Amino acid sequence: MKGIAIGVFLAIVGVILWLTTKEVETPVVSLHKAGLVLAIVGGAEALFALLGWAKKADK
């Protein structure tokens, strides 16, 4: 359950960054692109945690 919560949290923060920081420029990394990466990683984390939880409940 903890992995699902972390994944959802990362996805929400990533989407917020992706939608709100399009015009912000930083010297190292674009916050817009970092938000998109966070959203994808968070979604994958939640999906894999959910699949693992379902597999464990199946046994």
Summary of the structure (lengths in Angstrom):
residues: 59
radius of gyration: 14.2
end to end distance: 17.0
largest distance: 50.0
contacts: 168
relative contact order: 0.25
helix: 80%
strand: 0%
